[in-house]
């Protein structure tokens, strides 16, 4: 599947599901010491076309001002775009990536 519907499904994928490596009893990450980069940068507020996205678990009780003060830009030099172009050129594959893809590579 490609196009807008595929993008919507990718964006909505597992939004309401807990991370599969969180211990259901403690809520702690069982992969913490060797977690991938996506997990290492998850949590800080990041701006998108929908506004400032934030992990509710990390900012419980924080004000909008406190959350905004923690905003980060995860790829300030836009390295991802260049890397994705290199990946497409070397493998012929293209599209968005997810943790499962990165771990399987």
PDB file as gemmi writes it, atoms N, CA and C in Angstrom:
CRYST1    1.000    1.000    1.000  90.00  90.00  90.00 P 1                      
ATOM      1  N   UNK A   1       0.842  -1.170   0.000  1.00  0.00           N  
ATOM      2  CA  UNK A   1       0.000   0.000   0.000  1.00  0.00           C  
ATOM      3  C   UNK A   1       0.891   1.239   0.000  1.00  0.00           C  
ATOM      4  N   UNK A   2       0.485   2.252  -0.765  1.00  0.00           N  
ATOM      5  CA  UNK A   2       1.245   3.497  -0.851  1.00  0.00           C  
ATOM      6  C   UNK A   2       0.285   4.672  -0.819  1.00  0.00           C  
ATOM      7  N   UNK A   3       0.827   5.868  -0.747  1.00  0.00           N  
ATOM      8  CA  UNK A   3       0.010   7.071  -0.797  1.00  0.00           C  
ATOM      9  C   UNK A   3      -0.444   7.556   0.564  1.00  0.00           C  
ATOM     10  N   UNK A   4      -1.459   8.426   0.540  1.00  0.00           N  
ATOM     11  CA  UNK A   4      -1.941   9.059   1.764  1.00  0.00           C  
ATOM     12  C   UNK A   4      -2.480   8.055   2.775  1.00  0.00           C  
ATOM     13  N   UNK A   5      -3.203   7.045   2.315  1.00  0.00           N  
ATOM     14  CA  UNK A   5      -3.755   6.056   3.236  1.00  0.00           C  
ATOM     15  C   UNK A   5      -2.635   5.289   3.934  1.00  0.00           C  
ATOM     16  N   UNK A   6      -1.587   4.933   3.208  1.00  0.00           N  
ATOM     17  CA  UNK A   6      -0.450   4.237   3.809  1.00  0.00           C  
ATOM     18  C   UNK A   6       0.247   5.127   4.825  1.00  0.00           C  
ATOM     19  N   UNK A   7       0.403   6.410   4.505  1.00  0.00           N  
ATOM     20  CA  UNK A   7       1.021   7.350   5.442  1.00  0.00           C  
ATOM     21  C   UNK A   7       0.178   7.491   6.706  1.00  0.00           C  
ATOM     22  N   UNK A   8      -1.138   7.546   6.550  1.00  0.00           N  
ATOM     23  CA  UNK A   8      -2.021   7.673   7.712  1.00  0.00           C  
ATOM     24  C   UNK A   8      -1.919   6.437   8.593  1.00  0.00           C  
ATOM     25  N   UNK A   9      -1.932   5.266   7.959  1.00  0.00           N  
ATOM     26  CA  UNK A   9      -1.835   4.022   8.720  1.00  0.00           C  
ATOM     27  C   UNK A   9      -0.489   3.923   9.436  1.00  0.00           C  
ATOM     28  N   UNK A  10       0.585   4.344   8.777  1.00  0.00           N  
ATOM     29  CA  UNK A  10       1.906   4.328   9.401  1.00  0.00           C  
ATOM     30  C   UNK A  10       1.935   5.263  10.603  1.00  0.00           C  
ATOM     31  N   UNK A  11       1.363   6.470  10.444  1.00  0.00           N  
ATOM     32  CA  UNK A  11       1.353   7.453  11.532  1.00  0.00           C  
ATOM     33  C   UNK A  11       0.521   6.973  12.715  1.00  0.00           C  
ATOM     34  N   UNK A  12      -0.551   6.238  12.448  1.00  0.00           N  
ATOM     35  CA  UNK A  12      -1.438   5.764  13.510  1.00  0.00           C  
ATOM     36  C   UNK A  12      -1.029   4.413  14.084  1.00  0.00           C  
ATOM     37  N   UNK A  13      -0.077   3.747  13.438  1.00  0.00           N  
ATOM     38  CA  UNK A  13       0.311   2.393  13.823  1.00  0.00           C  
ATOM     39  C   UNK A  13       0.680   2.327  15.306  1.00  0.00           C  
ATOM     40  N   UNK A  14      -0.038   1.519  16.025  1.00  0.00           N  
ATOM     41  CA  UNK A  14       0.257   1.198  17.431  1.00  0.00           C  
ATOM     42  C   UNK A  14       0.225   2.396  18.371  1.00  0.00           C  
ATOM     43  N   UNK A  15      -0.445   3.490  17.984  1.00  0.00           N  
ATOM     44  CA  UNK A  15      -0.498   4.658  18.870  1.00  0.00           C  
ATOM     45  C   UNK A  15      -1.089   4.336  20.233  1.00  0.00           C  
ATOM     46  N   UNK A  16      -2.029   3.428  20.285  1.00  0.00           N  
ATOM     47  CA  UNK A  16      -2.694   3.116  21.545  1.00  0.00           C  
ATOM     48  C   UNK A  16      -2.152   1.847  22.199  1.00  0.00           C  
ATOM     49  N   UNK A  17      -1.071   1.317  21.666  1.00  0.00           N  
ATOM     50  CA  UNK A  17      -0.505   0.083  22.206  1.00  0.00           C  
ATOM     51  C   UNK A  17       0.707   0.407  23.074  1.00  0.00           C  
ATOM     52  N   UNK A  18       0.898  -0.310  24.167  1.00  0.00           N  
ATOM     53  CA  UNK A  18       2.105  -0.098  24.967  1.00  0.00           C  
ATOM     54  C   UNK A  18       3.321  -0.646  24.225  1.00  0.00           C  
ATOM     55  N   UNK A  19       4.452  -0.113  24.538  1.00  0.00           N  
ATOM     56  CA  UNK A  19       5.688  -0.620  23.946  1.00  0.00           C  
ATOM     57  C   UNK A  19       5.839  -2.087  24.336  1.00  0.00           C  
ATOM     58  N   UNK A  20       6.202  -2.956  23.391  1.00  0.00           N  
ATOM     59  CA  UNK A  20       6.288  -4.391  23.694  1.00  0.00           C  
ATOM     60  C   UNK A  20       7.413  -4.756  24.658  1.00  0.00           C  
ATOM     61  N   UNK A  21       8.368  -3.867  24.922  1.00  0.00           N  
ATOM     62  CA  UNK A  21       9.446  -4.214  25.854  1.00  0.00           C  
ATOM     63  C   UNK A  21       9.260  -3.587  27.241  1.00  0.00           C  
ATOM     64  N   UNK A  22       8.088  -2.978  27.492  1.00  0.00           N  
ATOM     65  CA  UNK A  22       7.802  -2.477  28.834  1.00  0.00           C  
ATOM     66  C   UNK A  22       7.270  -3.617  29.687  1.00  0.00           C  
ATOM     67  N   UNK A  23       7.842  -3.774  30.862  1.00  0.00           N  
ATOM     68  CA  UNK A  23       7.360  -4.778  31.798  1.00  0.00           C  
ATOM     69  C   UNK A  23       5.968  -4.347  32.256  1.00  0.00           C  
ATOM     70  N   UNK A  24       4.943  -5.171  32.027  1.00  0.00           N  
ATOM     71  CA  UNK A  24       3.573  -4.763  32.367  1.00  0.00           C  
ATOM     72  C   UNK A  24       3.356  -4.535  33.861  1.00  0.00           C  
ATOM     73  N   UNK A  25       4.149  -5.169  34.706  1.00  0.00           N  
ATOM     74  CA  UNK A  25       3.972  -5.005  36.151  1.00  0.00           C  
ATOM     75  C   UNK A  25       4.643  -3.749  36.681  1.00  0.00           C  
ATOM     76  N   UNK A  26       5.840  -3.428  36.176  1.00  0.00           N  
ATOM     77  CA  UNK A  26       6.586  -2.286  36.703  1.00  0.00           C  
ATOM     78  C   UNK A  26       6.516  -1.058  35.801  1.00  0.00           C  
ATOM     79  N   UNK A  27       6.214  -1.274  34.498  1.00  0.00           N  
ATOM     80  CA  UNK A  27       6.221  -0.169  33.544  1.00  0.00           C  
ATOM     81  C   UNK A  27       7.624   0.229  33.132  1.00  0.00           C  
ATOM     82  N   UNK A  28       8.626  -0.552  33.540  1.00  0.00           N  
ATOM     83  CA  UNK A  28      10.010  -0.247  33.211  1.00  0.00           C  
ATOM     84  C   UNK A  28      10.431  -0.934  31.919  1.00  0.00           C  
ATOM     85  N   UNK A  29      11.366  -0.312  31.222  1.00  0.00           N  
ATOM     86  CA  UNK A  29      11.871  -0.850  29.959  1.00  0.00           C  
ATOM     87  C   UNK A  29      12.830  -1.997  30.225  1.00  0.00           C  
ATOM     88  N   UNK A  30      12.554  -3.136  29.597  1.00  0.00           N  
ATOM     89  CA  UNK A  30      13.426  -4.305  29.755  1.00  0.00           C  
ATOM     90  C   UNK A  30      14.605  -4.273  28.791  1.00  0.00           C  
ATOM     91  N   UNK A  31      14.651  -3.291  27.932  1.00  0.00           N  
ATOM     92  CA  UNK A  31      15.695  -3.165  26.915  1.00  0.00           C  
ATOM     93  C   UNK A  31      16.512  -1.892  27.133  1.00  0.00           C  
ATOM     94  N   UNK A  32      16.316  -1.251  28.263  1.00  0.00           N  
ATOM     95  CA  UNK A  32      16.819   0.108  28.480  1.00  0.00           C  
ATOM     96  C   UNK A  32      18.303   0.277  28.160  1.00  0.00           C  
ATOM     97  N   UNK A  33      19.158  -0.588  28.663  1.00  0.00           N  
ATOM     98  CA  UNK A  33      20.597  -0.432  28.464  1.00  0.00           C  
ATOM     99  C   UNK A  33      21.021  -0.537  27.000  1.00  0.00           C  
ATOM    100  N   UNK A  34      20.254  -1.241  26.184  1.00  0.00           N  
ATOM    101  CA  UNK A  34      20.632  -1.406  24.775  1.00  0.00           C  
ATOM    102  C   UNK A  34      19.518  -0.937  23.846  1.00  0.00           C  
ATOM    103  N   UNK A  35      18.705   0.004  24.302  1.00  0.00           N  
ATOM    104  CA  UNK A  35      17.586   0.493  23.498  1.00  0.00           C  
ATOM    105  C   UNK A  35      18.085   1.234  22.256  1.00  0.00           C  
ATOM    106  N   UNK A  36      17.319   1.157  21.170  1.00  0.00           N  
ATOM    107  CA  UNK A  36      17.712   1.842  19.929  1.00  0.00           C  
ATOM    108  C   UNK A  36      17.582   3.363  20.060  1.00  0.00           C  
ATOM    109  N   UNK A  37      18.172   4.077  19.121  1.00  0.00           N  
ATOM    110  CA  UNK A  37      18.173   5.544  19.149  1.00  0.00           C  
ATOM    111  C   UNK A  37      16.760   6.117  19.184  1.00  0.00           C  
ATOM    112  N   UNK A  38      15.823   5.502  18.472  1.00  0.00           N  
ATOM    113  CA  UNK A  38      14.444   5.991  18.474  1.00  0.00           C  
ATOM    114  C   UNK A  38      13.922   6.079  19.898  1.00  0.00           C  
ATOM    115  N   UNK A  39      14.226   5.078  20.699  1.00  0.00           N  
ATOM    116  CA  UNK A  39      13.777   5.079  22.097  1.00  0.00           C  
ATOM    117  C   UNK A  39      14.558   6.085  22.928  1.00  0.00           C  
ATOM    118  N   UNK A  40      15.830   6.268  22.614  1.00  0.00           N  
ATOM    119  CA  UNK A  40      16.658   7.192  23.392  1.00  0.00           C  
ATOM    120  C   UNK A  40      16.195   8.633  23.238  1.00  0.00           C  
ATOM    121  N   UNK A  41      15.635   8.981  22.093  1.00  0.00           N  
ATOM    122  CA  UNK A  41      15.180  10.354  21.896  1.00  0.00           C  
ATOM    123  C   UNK A  41      13.676  10.505  22.103  1.00  0.00           C  
ATOM    124  N   UNK A  42      12.969   9.398  22.410  1.00  0.00           N  
ATOM    125  CA  UNK A  42      11.532   9.469  22.649  1.00  0.00           C  
ATOM    126  C   UNK A  42      11.293  10.093  24.010  1.00  0.00           C  
ATOM    127  N   UNK A  43      10.333  10.951  24.070  1.00  0.00           N  
ATOM    128  CA  UNK A  43       9.985  11.557  25.353  1.00  0.00           C  
ATOM    129  C   UNK A  43      10.058  13.062  25.311  1.00  0.00           C  
ATOM    130  N   UNK A  44      11.216  13.639  24.904  1.00  0.00           N  
ATOM    131  CA  UNK A  44      11.259  15.100  24.864  1.00  0.00           C  
ATOM    132  C   UNK A  44      10.243  15.652  23.873  1.00  0.00           C  
ATOM    133  N   UNK A  45       9.688  16.819  24.160  1.00  0.00           N  
ATOM    134  CA  UNK A  45       8.717  17.419  23.239  1.00  0.00           C  
ATOM    135  C   UNK A  45       9.356  17.707  21.879  1.00  0.00           C  
ATOM    136  N   UNK A  46       8.678  17.281  20.814  1.00  0.00           N  
ATOM    137  CA  UNK A  46       9.158  17.483  19.449  1.00  0.00           C  
ATOM    138  C   UNK A  46       8.027  18.100  18.640  1.00  0.00           C  
ATOM    139  N   UNK A  47       8.342  19.138  17.867  1.00  0.00           N  
ATOM    140  CA  UNK A  47       7.346  19.845  17.078  1.00  0.00           C  
ATOM    141  C   UNK A  47       7.102  19.139  15.754  1.00  0.00           C  
ATOM    142  N   UNK A  48       5.835  19.079  15.355  1.00  0.00           N  
ATOM    143  CA  UNK A  48       5.434  18.550  14.049  1.00  0.00           C  
ATOM    144  C   UNK A  48       4.339  19.460  13.511  1.00  0.00           C  
ATOM    145  N   UNK A  49       3.774  19.073  12.365  1.00  0.00           N  
ATOM    146  CA  UNK A  49       2.693  19.892  11.801  1.00  0.00           C  
ATOM    147  C   UNK A  49       1.464  19.910  12.713  1.00  0.00           C  
ATOM    148  N   UNK A  50       1.385  18.946  13.635  1.00  0.00           N  
ATOM    149  CA  UNK A  50       0.261  18.888  14.573  1.00  0.00           C  
ATOM    150  C   UNK A  50       0.519  19.664  15.858  1.00  0.00           C  
ATOM    151  N   UNK A  51       1.678  20.297  15.974  1.00  0.00           N  
ATOM    152  CA  UNK A  51       2.015  21.040  17.181  1.00  0.00           C  
ATOM    153  C   UNK A  51       3.142  20.360  17.933  1.00  0.00           C  
ATOM    154  N   UNK A  52       3.222  20.634  19.223  1.00  0.00           N  
ATOM    155  CA  UNK A  52       4.284  20.090  20.052  1.00  0.00           C  
ATOM    156  C   UNK A  52       3.849  18.750  20.622  1.00  0.00           C  
ATOM    157  N   UNK A  53       4.465  17.663  20.157  1.00  0.00           N  
ATOM    158  CA  UNK A  53       4.141  16.329  20.638  1.00  0.00           C  
ATOM    159  C   UNK A  53       4.963  16.011  21.871  1.00  0.00           C  
ATOM    160  N   UNK A  54       4.347  15.344  22.817  1.00  0.00           N  
ATOM    161  CA  UNK A  54       5.046  15.068  24.071  1.00  0.00           C  
ATOM    162  C   UNK A  54       4.624  13.704  24.611  1.00  0.00           C  
ATOM    163  N   UNK A  55       5.537  13.029  25.268  1.00  0.00           N  
ATOM    164  CA  UNK A  55       5.233  11.769  25.930  1.00  0.00           C  
ATOM    165  C   UNK A  55       4.542  12.082  27.256  1.00  0.00           C  
ATOM    166  N   UNK A  56       3.307  11.621  27.389  1.00  0.00           N  
ATOM    167  CA  UNK A  56       2.543  11.901  28.603  1.00  0.00           C  
ATOM    168  C   UNK A  56       3.201  11.281  29.831  1.00  0.00           C  
ATOM    169  N   UNK A  57       3.879  10.165  29.652  1.00  0.00           N  
ATOM    170  CA  UNK A  57       4.532   9.508  30.785  1.00  0.00           C  
ATOM    171  C   UNK A  57       5.679  10.348  31.344  1.00  0.00           C  
ATOM    172  N   UNK A  58       6.357  11.084  30.480  1.00  0.00           N  
ATOM    173  CA  UNK A  58       7.521  11.861  30.908  1.00  0.00           C  
ATOM    174  C   UNK A  58       7.154  13.214  31.513  1.00  0.00           C  
ATOM    175  N   UNK A  59       5.978  13.731  31.199  1.00  0.00           N  
ATOM    176  CA  UNK A  59       5.644  15.092  31.611  1.00  0.00           C  
ATOM    177  C   UNK A  59       4.345  15.175  32.396  1.00  0.00           C  
ATOM    178  N   UNK A  60       4.063  14.187  33.223  1.00  0.00           N  
ATOM    179  CA  UNK A  60       2.851  14.213  34.037  1.00  0.00           C  
ATOM    180  C   UNK A  60       2.902  15.413  34.975  1.00  0.00           C  
ATOM    181  N   UNK A  61       1.846  16.232  34.943  1.00  0.00           N  
ATOM    182  CA  UNK A  61       1.749  17.381  35.834  1.00  0.00           C  
ATOM    183  C   UNK A  61       2.517  18.605  35.390  1.00  0.00           C  
ATOM    184  N   UNK A  62       3.230  18.541  34.274  1.00  0.00           N  
ATOM    185  CA  UNK A  62       4.003  19.692  33.809  1.00  0.00           C  
ATOM    186  C   UNK A  62       3.096  20.688  33.103  1.00  0.00           C  
ATOM    187  N   UNK A  63       3.429  21.959  33.246  1.00  0.00           N  
ATOM    188  CA  UNK A  63       2.662  23.011  32.565  1.00  0.00           C  
ATOM    189  C   UNK A  63       3.089  23.083  31.105  1.00  0.00           C  
ATOM    190  N   UNK A  64       2.275  23.748  30.265  1.00  0.00           N  
ATOM    191  CA  UNK A  64       2.629  23.929  28.855  1.00  0.00           C  
ATOM    192  C   UNK A  64       3.962  24.664  28.727  1.00  0.00           C  
ATOM    193  N   UNK A  65       4.193  25.633  29.608  1.00  0.00           N  
ATOM    194  CA  UNK A  65       5.444  26.416  29.574  1.00  0.00           C  
ATOM    195  C   UNK A  65       6.643  25.510  29.912  1.00  0.00           C  
ATOM    196  N   UNK A  66       6.494  24.658  30.917  1.00  0.00           N  
ATOM    197  CA  UNK A  66       7.579  23.743  31.285  1.00  0.00           C  
ATOM    198  C   UNK A  66       7.866  22.751  30.159  1.00  0.00           C  
ATOM    199  N   UNK A  67       6.810  22.269  29.524  1.00  0.00           N  
ATOM    200  CA  UNK A  67       6.979  21.331  28.406  1.00  0.00           C  
ATOM    201  C   UNK A  67       7.685  22.023  27.248  1.00  0.00           C  
ATOM    202  N   UNK A  68       7.250  23.236  26.907  1.00  0.00           N  
ATOM    203  CA  UNK A  68       7.852  23.977  25.791  1.00  0.00           C  
ATOM    204  C   UNK A  68       9.336  24.247  26.040  1.00  0.00           C  
ATOM    205  N   UNK A  69       9.714  24.457  27.287  1.00  0.00           N  
ATOM    206  CA  UNK A  69      11.113  24.724  27.621  1.00  0.00           C  
ATOM    207  C   UNK A  69      12.009  23.513  27.352  1.00  0.00           C  
ATOM    208  N   UNK A  70      11.424  22.341  27.252  1.00  0.00           N  
ATOM    209  CA  UNK A  70      12.188  21.107  27.018  1.00  0.00           C  
ATOM    210  C   UNK A  70      12.206  20.694  25.555  1.00  0.00           C  
ATOM    211  N   UNK A  71      11.602  21.490  24.680  1.00  0.00           N  
ATOM    212  CA  UNK A  71      11.502  21.113  23.266  1.00  0.00           C  
ATOM    213  C   UNK A  71      12.877  20.849  22.670  1.00  0.00           C  
ATOM    214  N   UNK A  72      12.942  19.803  21.844  1.00  0.00           N  
ATOM    215  CA  UNK A  72      14.187  19.500  21.142  1.00  0.00           C  
ATOM    216  C   UNK A  72      13.925  19.256  19.661  1.00  0.00           C  
ATOM    217  N   UNK A  73      14.928  19.506  18.861  1.00  0.00           N  
ATOM    218  CA  UNK A  73      14.863  19.211  17.431  1.00  0.00           C  
ATOM    219  C   UNK A  73      15.752  17.991  17.205  1.00  0.00           C  
ATOM    220  N   UNK A  74      15.152  16.822  16.923  1.00  0.00           N  
ATOM    221  CA  UNK A  74      15.922  15.577  16.877  1.00  0.00           C  
ATOM    222  C   UNK A  74      16.940  15.473  15.742  1.00  0.00           C  
ATOM    223  N   UNK A  75      16.748  16.195  14.643  1.00  0.00           N  
ATOM    224  CA  UNK A  75      17.665  16.090  13.510  1.00  0.00           C  
ATOM    225  C   UNK A  75      17.911  17.491  12.945  1.00  0.00           C  
ATOM    226  N   UNK A  76      18.613  18.342  13.703  1.00  0.00           N  
ATOM    227  CA  UNK A  76      18.755  19.739  13.286  1.00  0.00           C  
ATOM    228  C   UNK A  76      19.471  19.931  11.953  1.00  0.00           C  
ATOM    229  N   UNK A  77      20.311  18.986  11.572  1.00  0.00           N  
ATOM    230  CA  UNK A  77      21.045  19.106  10.305  1.00  0.00           C  
ATOM    231  C   UNK A  77      20.414  18.288   9.187  1.00  0.00           C  
ATOM    232  N   UNK A  78      19.217  17.724   9.437  1.00  0.00           N  
ATOM    233  CA  UNK A  78      18.471  16.928   8.464  1.00  0.00           C  
ATOM    234  C   UNK A  78      19.305  15.787   7.885  1.00  0.00           C  
ATOM    235  N   UNK A  79      20.022  15.082   8.758  1.00  0.00           N  
ATOM    236  CA  UNK A  79      20.821  13.933   8.329  1.00  0.00           C  
ATOM    237  C   UNK A  79      19.947  12.785   7.849  1.00  0.00           C  
ATOM    238  N   UNK A  80      18.754  12.642   8.443  1.00  0.00           N  
ATOM    239  CA  UNK A  80      17.882  11.533   8.066  1.00  0.00           C  
ATOM    240  C   UNK A  80      17.562  11.541   6.577  1.00  0.00           C  
ATOM    241  N   UNK A  81      17.254  12.703   6.029  1.00  0.00           N  
ATOM    242  CA  UNK A  81      16.925  12.773   4.599  1.00  0.00           C  
ATOM    243  C   UNK A  81      18.075  12.271   3.737  1.00  0.00           C  
ATOM    244  N   UNK A  82      19.281  12.690   4.076  1.00  0.00           N  
ATOM    245  CA  UNK A  82      20.452  12.244   3.300  1.00  0.00           C  
ATOM    246  C   UNK A  82      20.683  10.751   3.455  1.00  0.00           C  
ATOM    247  N   UNK A  83      20.520  10.252   4.681  1.00  0.00           N  
ATOM    248  CA  UNK A  83      20.722   8.815   4.913  1.00  0.00           C  
ATOM    249  C   UNK A  83      19.667   7.983   4.197  1.00  0.00           C  
ATOM    250  N   UNK A  84      18.420   8.456   4.208  1.00  0.00           N  
ATOM    251  CA  UNK A  84      17.364   7.728   3.496  1.00  0.00           C  
ATOM    252  C   UNK A  84      17.630   7.700   1.990  1.00  0.00           C  
ATOM    253  N   UNK A  85      18.152   8.803   1.444  1.00  0.00           N  
ATOM    254  CA  UNK A  85      18.500   8.829   0.018  1.00  0.00           C  
ATOM    255  C   UNK A  85      19.620   7.833  -0.275  1.00  0.00           C  
ATOM    256  N   UNK A  86      20.625   7.782   0.605  1.00  0.00           N  
ATOM    257  CA  UNK A  86      21.715   6.825   0.423  1.00  0.00           C  
ATOM    258  C   UNK A  86      21.197   5.386   0.507  1.00  0.00           C  
ATOM    259  N   UNK A  87      20.307   5.135   1.471  1.00  0.00           N  
ATOM    260  CA  UNK A  87      19.726   3.805   1.623  1.00  0.00           C  
ATOM    261  C   UNK A  87      18.944   3.411   0.378  1.00  0.00           C  
ATOM    262  N   UNK A  88      18.151   4.337  -0.128  1.00  0.00           N  
ATOM    263  CA  UNK A  88      17.369   4.045  -1.333  1.00  0.00           C  
ATOM    264  C   UNK A  88      18.292   3.774  -2.520  1.00  0.00           C  
ATOM    265  N   UNK A  89      19.341   4.570  -2.638  1.00  0.00           N  
ATOM    266  CA  UNK A  89      20.275   4.397  -3.748  1.00  0.00           C  
ATOM    267  C   UNK A  89      21.003   3.045  -3.664  1.00  0.00           C  
ATOM    268  N   UNK A  90      21.398   2.648  -2.458  1.00  0.00           N  
ATOM    269  CA  UNK A  90      22.171   1.408  -2.316  1.00  0.00           C  
ATOM    270  C   UNK A  90      21.310   0.151  -2.267  1.00  0.00           C  
ATOM    271  N   UNK A  91      20.043   0.260  -1.815  1.00  0.00           N  
ATOM    272  CA  UNK A  91      19.210  -0.941  -1.679  1.00  0.00           C  
ATOM    273  C   UNK A  91      17.995  -0.948  -2.598  1.00  0.00           C  
ATOM    274  N   UNK A  92      17.615   0.218  -3.091  1.00  0.00           N  
ATOM    275  CA  UNK A  92      16.408   0.317  -3.901  1.00  0.00           C  
ATOM    276  C   UNK A  92      15.148   0.424  -3.063  1.00  0.00           C  
ATOM    277  N   UNK A  93      15.282   0.332  -1.731  1.00  0.00           N  
ATOM    278  CA  UNK A  93      14.123   0.439  -0.841  1.00  0.00           C  
ATOM    279  C   UNK A  93      13.916   1.889  -0.449  1.00  0.00           C  
ATOM    280  N   UNK A  94      12.624   2.239  -0.231  1.00  0.00           N  
ATOM    281  CA  UNK A  94      12.333   3.611   0.177  1.00  0.00           C  
ATOM    282  C   UNK A  94      11.130   3.625   1.093  1.00  0.00           C  
ATOM    283  N   UNK A  95      10.954   4.743   1.767  1.00  0.00           N  
ATOM    284  CA  UNK A  95       9.805   4.903   2.643  1.00  0.00           C  
ATOM    285  C   UNK A  95      10.219   5.213   4.067  1.00  0.00           C  
ATOM    286  N   UNK A  96       9.229   5.309   4.938  1.00  0.00           N  
ATOM    287  CA  UNK A  96       9.486   5.574   6.340  1.00  0.00           C  
ATOM    288  C   UNK A  96      10.084   4.337   7.003  1.00  0.00           C  
ATOM    289  N   UNK A  97      10.833   4.553   8.070  1.00  0.00           N  
ATOM    290  CA  UNK A  97      11.419   3.436   8.790  1.00  0.00           C  
ATOM    291  C   UNK A  97      10.840   3.371  10.201  1.00  0.00           C  
ATOM    292  N   UNK A  98      10.900   2.196  10.789  1.00  0.00           N  
ATOM    293  CA  UNK A  98      10.426   1.999  12.154  1.00  0.00           C  
ATOM    294  C   UNK A  98      11.444   1.132  12.886  1.00  0.00           C  
ATOM    295  N   UNK A  99      11.331   1.028  14.184  1.00  0.00           N  
ATOM    296  CA  UNK A  99      12.280   0.263  14.986  1.00  0.00           C  
ATOM    297  C   UNK A  99      12.429  -1.156  14.468  1.00  0.00           C  
ATOM    298  N   UNK A 100      11.329  -1.800  14.153  1.00  0.00           N  
ATOM    299  CA  UNK A 100      11.402  -3.189  13.692  1.00  0.00           C  
ATOM    300  C   UNK A 100      12.284  -3.315  12.448  1.00  0.00           C  
ATOM    301  N   UNK A 101      12.150  -2.383  11.530  1.00  0.00           N  
ATOM    302  CA  UNK A 101      12.977  -2.394  10.325  1.00  0.00           C  
ATOM    303  C   UNK A 101      14.448  -2.236  10.704  1.00  0.00           C  
ATOM    304  N   UNK A 102      14.729  -1.291  11.597  1.00  0.00           N  
ATOM    305  CA  UNK A 102      16.114  -1.015  12.002  1.00  0.00           C  
ATOM    306  C   UNK A 102      16.723  -2.224  12.715  1.00  0.00           C  
ATOM    307  N   UNK A 103      15.945  -2.861  13.589  1.00  0.00           N  
ATOM    308  CA  UNK A 103      16.450  -4.015  14.311  1.00  0.00           C  
ATOM    309  C   UNK A 103      16.675  -5.205  13.398  1.00  0.00           C  
ATOM    310  N   UNK A 104      15.860  -5.323  12.358  1.00  0.00           N  
ATOM    311  CA  UNK A 104      15.959  -6.463  11.440  1.00  0.00           C  
ATOM    312  C   UNK A 104      17.114  -6.297  10.448  1.00  0.00           C  
ATOM    313  N   UNK A 105      17.577  -5.071  10.276  1.00  0.00           N  
ATOM    314  CA  UNK A 105      18.633  -4.808   9.284  1.00  0.00           C  
ATOM    315  C   UNK A 105      19.999  -5.270   9.735  1.00  0.00           C  
TER     316      UNK A 105                                                      
END                                                                             
